[in-house]
Amino acid sequence: MSESTYIEELGKRAKSAAPKLANCGTDVKNKALSEIARRLNQNVKAIIEVNKKDVENAQKNGMSAAMIDRLTLDEKRVSGMAEGIDKVVTLDDPTGVLLSEKTLPNGLAVRKVSVPMGVIGIIFESRPNVTVDAATLCFKAGSAVILRGGSDAVNTNKFLTELMRKTIADFGVPADCVQLVEDTSHDVVNAMMKLNKYIDLLIPRGGKRLIHNVIENATVPVIQTGEGNCHVFVDESADLDMAVNIVNNAKTQRPSVCNAIESILVHEKIAADFFKKLDELWKGKVAIVGDEKTAANIKTERIADDTDYATEFLELKLSSKVVSGIDEAIEHINKFGTGHSECIVTKSAENAERFQKEIDAAAVYVNASTRFTDGFEFGLGAEIGISTQKLHARGPMGLAEITSYKYLINGSGQIRG
């Protein structure tokens, strides 16, 4: 079977299953989701054992430590996946919601109602928790999903997908509402990106190369997600202990994810004191590339250039620049940022307000870590991705962002003159 024939068959199955899922009541969907969460917790040891095979293969293939971290599942992460599903169960069904209604002068009653997207394709790398997060969010939103994970997580993804398929089938819902692309070749990905006849929306989740490949080559509508070149600007008036704590959390708590920071900007008037405190905490455990003024205050690997400032490191490394003030900080962030998450640490209400107004990003923080840019943390349950674009979704995407709408018009014989 050719790659295009293989992916087209998955598309046909998804397209056929989607209307049946769309017609399911909220109660059925919630019961199926709760059972998926229960079975995840019940099978945690088996999931971890399967995942170990993928991790071992990744290590043999020389995968970076940061990417292996994204690939690895443990009890806490499996439990977190189940907890995310339980949160989704508590959320309102996003479909069938009356968005607006009016009666026209000619008597036509026009209602705008939210409906499932139909079939959603997800292309992602390494992180097997995306398999569950994406599938269960799409399920709650009434859409079939076609999942294409990376080859590095294929064993884990197969196990998780089969668990979900068996569970939803037990509740009378077609198993083909959740499908995994088991052929991980690039030819299949390319065919999937052009499957307009069956896929209504495509969401890539992964690194810069994957995302740009999908954006540049897909004919299916795409939501751009994921790439996070995030910054913290430490302003002149910042509480330095707070600033160091925020920078430390945003960089080191989990450096391999998209809402971790990749760069710090420090006001020149407090640079010496800030870097002294940061150096005392890190003691060299985070590699820094920075400008000459940074290098004068803390050990750096080398002097940074524009390539460094544009890099999403996804490891214990960041770029740094000492700036003259908020004007230079805003200019720098808007030049090198990816529209994900940005933070200012300041006591100045004026600078905080200005930063939030002028920074072009999906999430703009004052005095808080960028690590909070997350669907679960924002109360959306598991997220399907973090959009860095402006149409039609921006920031963490929950249920509402993966629905569409239709107009329902009731008349009494009106015709247009």
C-alpha positions as CSV (number, residue, x, y, z in Angstrom):
1,M,0.0,0.0,0.0
2,S,1.4,3.4,-1.0
3,E,1.9,6.2,1.6
4,S,-0.9,8.2,0.1
5,T,-3.3,5.3,0.0
6,Y,-2.5,4.4,3.6
7,I,-3.2,7.8,5.0
8,E,-6.2,8.3,2.8
9,E,-7.7,5.1,4.3
10,L,-7.2,6.5,7.8
11,G,-8.9,9.7,6.6
12,K,-11.9,7.8,5.2
13,R,-12.3,6.0,8.5
14,A,-12.1,9.2,10.5
15,K,-14.5,11.0,8.2
16,S,-17.0,8.2,8.6
17,A,-16.7,8.0,12.4
18,A,-16.8,11.8,13.0
19,P,-20.6,12.3,12.5
20,K,-21.4,9.4,14.9
21,L,-19.1,11.0,17.6
22,A,-20.7,14.4,16.9
23,N,-24.1,12.9,17.7
24,C,-22.9,11.5,21.0
25,G,-24.3,13.1,24.1
26,T,-22.1,14.8,26.7
27,D,-22.8,12.1,29.2
28,V,-21.5,9.3,27.0
29,K,-18.3,11.3,26.1
30,N,-17.6,12.1,29.8
31,K,-18.1,8.5,30.9
32,A,-15.7,7.2,28.2
33,L,-13.1,9.9,29.1
34,S,-13.4,9.0,32.8
35,E,-12.8,5.4,32.0
36,I,-9.7,6.3,29.8
37,A,-8.3,8.1,32.8
38,R,-9.0,5.1,35.1
39,R,-7.4,2.7,32.7
40,L,-4.3,4.9,32.4
41,N,-3.8,4.8,36.1
42,Q,-4.6,1.1,36.1
43,N,-1.9,0.4,33.5
44,V,0.8,2.8,34.6
45,K,3.4,0.1,35.1
46,A,2.7,-1.4,31.6
47,I,2.9,2.1,30.1
48,I,6.2,2.8,31.7
49,E,7.6,-0.6,30.6
50,V,6.6,0.1,27.0
51,N,8.0,3.6,27.2
52,K,11.4,2.3,28.4
53,K,11.8,0.5,25.0
54,D,11.4,3.9,23.2
55,V,13.8,5.6,25.6
56,E,16.4,2.9,25.2
57,N,16.1,3.1,21.4
58,A,16.4,6.9,21.6
59,Q,19.6,6.7,23.8
60,K,21.1,4.2,21.3
61,N,20.3,6.6,18.5
62,G,22.1,9.5,20.3
63,M,19.0,11.6,21.1
64,S,19.8,14.7,23.2
65,A,19.1,14.6,26.9
66,A,16.4,17.3,26.5
67,M,14.5,15.3,23.9
68,I,14.8,12.1,25.9
69,D,13.2,14.0,28.8
70,R,10.3,14.9,26.6
71,L,10.0,11.3,25.6
72,T,10.2,9.7,29.0
73,L,7.1,8.8,31.0
74,D,7.1,8.0,34.8
75,E,4.3,7.5,37.3
76,K,3.9,11.3,37.9
77,R,3.6,12.1,34.2
78,V,1.1,9.2,33.5
79,S,-0.9,10.4,36.6
80,G,-0.8,13.9,35.2
81,M,-2.2,12.7,31.9
82,A,-5.1,11.0,33.7
83,E,-5.6,14.1,35.9
84,G,-5.8,16.2,32.8
85,I,-8.6,14.0,31.4
86,D,-10.5,14.2,34.6
87,K,-10.3,18.0,34.4
88,V,-11.6,17.9,30.8
89,V,-14.6,15.8,32.0
90,T,-15.6,18.6,34.4
91,L,-15.6,21.2,31.7
92,D,-18.7,22.2,29.7
93,D,-19.2,20.5,26.4
94,P,-18.0,23.1,23.8
95,T,-20.5,21.9,21.2
96,G,-24.1,22.8,20.8
97,V,-23.6,26.2,22.5
98,L,-25.8,29.0,21.3
99,L,-23.3,31.7,20.4
100,S,-25.8,34.3,19.2
101,E,-29.4,34.6,17.9
102,K,-31.5,37.2,16.2
103,T,-34.7,37.5,14.2
104,L,-34.3,39.4,10.9
105,P,-36.9,41.9,9.7
106,N,-38.2,39.3,7.3
107,G,-39.0,36.9,10.1
108,L,-36.1,34.5,9.6
109,A,-34.7,33.2,13.0
110,V,-30.9,33.0,12.8
111,R,-28.9,31.1,15.4
112,K,-25.2,30.7,15.5
113,V,-24.3,27.4,17.3
114,S,-20.9,25.8,18.1
115,V,-20.2,22.4,16.3
116,P,-17.3,19.9,16.1
117,M,-14.5,20.7,13.7
118,G,-14.9,17.3,12.1
119,V,-11.5,15.6,11.7
120,I,-8.4,17.0,13.2
121,G,-4.9,15.9,12.4
122,I,-2.1,16.2,14.9
123,I,1.6,15.9,13.9
124,F,3.9,15.9,16.9
125,E,7.3,14.8,18.2
126,S,8.7,12.8,21.1
127,R,6.2,13.6,23.9
128,P,3.7,10.7,24.2
129,N,1.5,12.6,26.6
130,V,0.4,14.6,23.5
131,T,-1.1,11.3,22.2
132,V,-3.6,11.3,25.1
133,D,-4.0,15.0,25.6
134,A,-4.9,15.6,21.9
135,A,-7.1,12.6,21.5
136,T,-9.2,13.2,24.6
137,L,-9.6,16.9,23.9
138,C,-10.7,16.2,20.4
139,F,-13.1,13.5,21.7
140,K,-14.7,15.9,24.2
141,A,-15.0,18.5,21.4
142,G,-16.8,15.9,19.2
143,S,-14.1,15.6,16.5
144,A,-12.3,12.5,15.2
145,V,-8.5,12.7,15.4
146,I,-5.6,11.3,13.4
147,L,-2.4,11.3,15.4
148,R,1.0,11.2,13.9
149,G,3.7,11.0,16.5
150,G,7.4,10.6,16.0
151,S,9.2,7.3,15.4
152,D,11.0,7.7,18.7
153,A,7.8,7.2,20.6
154,V,6.1,4.7,18.4
155,N,5.7,1.9,20.9
156,T,4.3,4.1,23.6
157,N,1.9,5.8,21.2
158,K,0.6,2.5,20.0
159,F,-0.1,1.3,23.5
160,L,-1.8,4.5,24.5
161,T,-3.9,4.7,21.3
162,E,-5.0,1.1,21.6
163,L,-6.1,1.7,25.2
164,M,-8.2,4.7,24.1
165,R,-9.7,3.0,21.1
166,K,-10.8,0.0,23.1
167,T,-12.3,2.2,25.8
168,I,-14.4,4.4,23.5
169,A,-15.6,1.3,21.6
170,D,-16.8,-0.1,25.0
171,F,-19.2,2.9,25.1
172,G,-20.6,2.4,21.6
173,V,-18.4,5.1,20.0
174,P,-16.5,4.1,16.8
175,A,-12.9,3.3,17.6
176,D,-11.9,5.1,14.4
177,C,-12.6,8.4,16.2
178,V,-9.0,8.0,17.5
179,Q,-6.4,6.7,15.0
180,L,-2.6,6.6,15.1
181,V,-0.5,6.9,12.0
182,E,1.8,3.9,12.6
183,D,3.9,4.5,9.5
184,T,6.2,7.2,10.6
185,S,7.9,7.9,7.3
186,H,8.2,11.4,6.0
187,D,6.2,10.5,2.9
188,V,3.2,9.7,5.0
189,V,3.5,13.0,6.8
190,N,3.7,14.8,3.4
191,A,0.5,13.0,2.2
192,M,-1.3,13.8,5.5
193,M,-0.5,17.5,5.0
194,K,-2.5,17.5,1.8
195,L,-5.5,15.4,2.9
196,N,-8.0,18.2,2.5
197,K,-10.7,15.8,1.5
198,Y,-10.7,14.2,5.0
199,I,-8.9,16.5,7.4
200,D,-10.5,19.8,8.5
201,L,-7.6,21.1,10.6
202,L,-4.0,20.2,11.1
203,I,-2.0,21.1,14.2
204,P,1.8,20.5,14.4
205,R,3.4,20.3,17.8
206,G,7.2,20.1,17.9
207,G,10.4,21.9,17.0
208,K,11.0,24.7,14.6
209,R,11.8,22.4,11.7
210,L,8.6,20.4,12.0
211,I,6.4,23.4,12.4
212,H,7.9,25.3,9.5
213,N,7.7,22.2,7.3
214,V,4.0,21.9,7.9
215,I,3.3,25.6,7.5
216,E,5.2,25.7,4.2
217,N,3.8,22.5,2.6
218,A,0.4,21.8,4.0
219,T,-2.8,22.5,2.0
220,V,-4.9,21.5,5.0
221,P,-5.7,24.5,7.2
222,V,-3.0,24.7,9.9
223,I,-2.7,26.3,13.4
224,Q,1.0,27.1,14.2
225,T,2.0,26.0,17.7
226,G,4.9,25.3,19.9
227,E,8.1,27.1,19.2
228,G,8.9,29.1,22.3
229,N,11.9,31.5,22.3
230,C,10.7,33.0,25.6
231,H,12.3,35.9,27.6
232,V,12.4,37.4,31.0
233,F,13.2,41.1,31.3
234,V,14.6,42.1,34.7
235,D,13.7,45.8,35.0
236,E,15.5,48.5,37.0
237,S,13.0,48.4,39.8
238,A,12.7,44.6,40.1
239,D,12.9,42.8,43.3
240,L,16.1,40.9,42.6
241,D,15.3,37.9,44.7
242,M,12.0,37.5,42.9
243,A,13.7,38.0,39.6
244,V,16.3,35.3,40.3
245,N,13.6,32.9,41.5
246,I,11.5,33.5,38.4
247,V,14.4,33.1,36.0
248,N,15.5,30.0,37.8
249,N,12.1,28.4,37.6
250,A,11.4,29.4,34.0
251,K,14.7,28.0,32.8
252,T,15.5,25.0,35.0
253,Q,12.2,23.5,36.3
254,R,11.8,21.8,32.9
255,P,14.1,23.2,30.2
256,S,12.9,21.0,27.4
257,V,9.4,22.5,27.0
258,C,8.3,25.4,24.9
259,N,7.3,27.7,27.8
260,A,10.7,27.5,29.4
261,I,12.7,30.7,28.9
262,E,15.6,30.9,26.4
263,S,16.9,34.4,27.1
264,I,17.2,37.0,29.8
265,L,17.4,40.7,29.4
266,V,18.7,42.7,32.4
267,H,18.6,46.5,33.0
268,E,22.1,47.8,33.1
269,K,21.6,49.6,36.4
270,I,21.0,46.4,38.3
271,A,23.0,44.0,36.1
272,A,25.9,43.5,38.5
273,D,23.7,42.7,41.6
274,F,21.4,40.5,39.6
275,F,24.1,38.4,38.0
276,K,25.9,38.0,41.4
277,K,22.7,36.5,42.9
278,L,22.1,34.3,39.8
279,D,25.7,33.0,39.8
280,E,25.4,32.2,43.5
281,L,22.3,30.1,42.8
282,W,23.4,28.4,39.5
283,K,27.1,28.1,40.1
284,G,27.6,27.3,36.4
285,K,25.0,24.6,36.0
286,V,23.3,26.7,33.2
287,A,25.4,27.6,30.2
288,I,25.2,31.3,29.2
289,V,26.0,33.0,26.0
290,G,25.8,36.8,26.3
291,D,26.9,40.2,25.2
292,E,30.0,41.9,26.5
293,K,28.2,43.5,29.5
294,T,26.8,40.1,30.5
295,A,30.3,38.5,30.2
296,A,31.7,41.3,32.5
297,N,29.3,40.1,35.3
298,I,29.0,36.3,34.9
299,K,30.9,33.5,33.2
300,T,29.8,33.0,29.6
301,E,30.7,30.4,27.0
302,R,31.2,33.1,24.4
303,I,29.8,36.4,23.1
304,A,26.3,35.9,21.8
305,D,25.2,36.8,18.2
306,D,21.8,37.1,16.6
307,T,21.7,33.4,15.9
308,D,22.0,32.7,19.7
309,Y,19.3,35.3,20.4
310,A,17.0,33.5,18.0
311,T,17.6,30.0,19.3
312,E,15.2,27.8,21.2
313,F,17.8,25.8,23.2
314,L,15.5,23.4,25.1
315,E,18.3,22.6,27.5
316,L,20.2,24.2,30.4
317,K,21.5,27.0,28.3
318,L,20.3,30.5,27.6
319,S,21.3,33.8,26.0
320,S,21.6,37.0,27.8
321,K,21.8,40.8,27.1
322,V,22.2,43.8,29.3
323,V,19.9,46.5,28.0
324,S,19.6,50.3,28.6
325,G,15.9,50.1,29.6
326,I,12.4,48.9,28.6
327,D,12.6,50.4,25.1
328,E,15.5,48.2,24.2
329,A,14.0,45.2,25.9
330,I,10.7,45.5,24.0
331,E,12.5,46.0,20.7
332,H,14.7,42.9,21.3
333,I,11.9,40.7,22.4
334,N,9.6,41.7,19.4
335,K,12.6,41.0,17.1
336,F,13.7,37.6,18.4
337,G,10.6,36.3,20.2
338,T,8.3,33.7,18.7
339,G,5.0,35.0,20.0
340,H,4.8,32.5,22.8
341,S,5.4,33.8,26.4
342,E,7.3,36.8,27.7
343,C,7.8,38.2,31.2
344,I,8.8,41.4,32.9
345,V,9.9,41.5,36.5
346,T,9.3,45.0,37.8
347,K,7.8,47.2,40.6
348,S,6.8,49.8,38.1
349,A,3.1,49.7,37.2
350,E,3.8,52.0,34.2
351,N,6.4,49.7,32.8
352,A,4.3,46.6,33.5
353,E,1.4,48.0,31.6
354,R,3.5,49.2,28.7
355,F,5.3,45.8,28.5
356,Q,1.9,44.0,28.3
357,K,0.6,46.3,25.7
358,E,3.6,46.4,23.4
359,I,4.9,42.9,23.5
360,D,3.6,40.8,20.7
361,A,3.0,37.4,22.3
362,A,0.2,35.0,23.2
363,A,1.0,35.3,27.0
364,V,2.6,38.3,28.6
365,Y,3.5,38.0,32.3
366,V,4.3,40.5,35.0
367,N,6.2,39.1,37.9
368,A,5.5,35.4,37.2
369,S,7.2,32.5,35.5
370,T,6.5,31.8,31.9
371,R,6.1,28.1,32.8
372,F,2.4,28.8,33.6
373,T,1.5,29.0,29.9
374,D,-0.2,25.7,29.8
375,G,-3.8,24.6,29.2
376,F,-4.0,22.7,32.5
377,E,-2.6,25.7,34.5
378,F,-5.0,28.1,32.7
379,G,-8.0,25.9,33.7
380,L,-8.6,24.4,30.2
381,G,-7.8,20.8,31.2
382,A,-5.3,19.0,28.9
383,E,-4.3,21.3,26.0
384,I,-4.0,20.4,22.4
385,G,-1.2,22.9,21.8
386,I,-0.1,26.5,22.4
387,S,-0.9,28.7,19.4
388,T,1.7,31.3,18.5
389,Q,-0.4,32.8,15.7
390,K,-3.5,35.0,15.8
391,L,-6.1,33.3,13.7
392,H,-8.3,31.7,14.9
393,A,-6.7,30.6,18.2
394,R,-3.9,32.1,20.3
395,G,-2.1,30.8,23.4
396,P,-3.1,27.5,25.1
397,M,-5.8,25.8,23.1
398,G,-8.5,24.0,24.9
399,L,-11.9,22.8,23.9
400,A,-13.4,26.0,22.5
401,E,-10.4,26.5,20.2
402,I,-11.0,23.2,18.4
403,T,-14.7,23.7,17.5
404,S,-16.3,25.5,14.6
405,Y,-19.8,26.9,14.3
406,K,-22.7,26.9,11.9
407,Y,-25.7,29.1,11.3
408,L,-29.2,27.5,11.8
409,I,-31.9,29.4,10.1
410,N,-35.6,28.8,10.6
411,G,-38.2,30.3,8.3
412,S,-41.9,30.2,7.4
413,G,-41.7,30.3,3.6
414,Q,-39.5,33.4,3.1
415,I,-37.9,33.9,-0.4
416,R,-35.5,36.5,-1.4
417,G,-36.7,39.2,-3.8
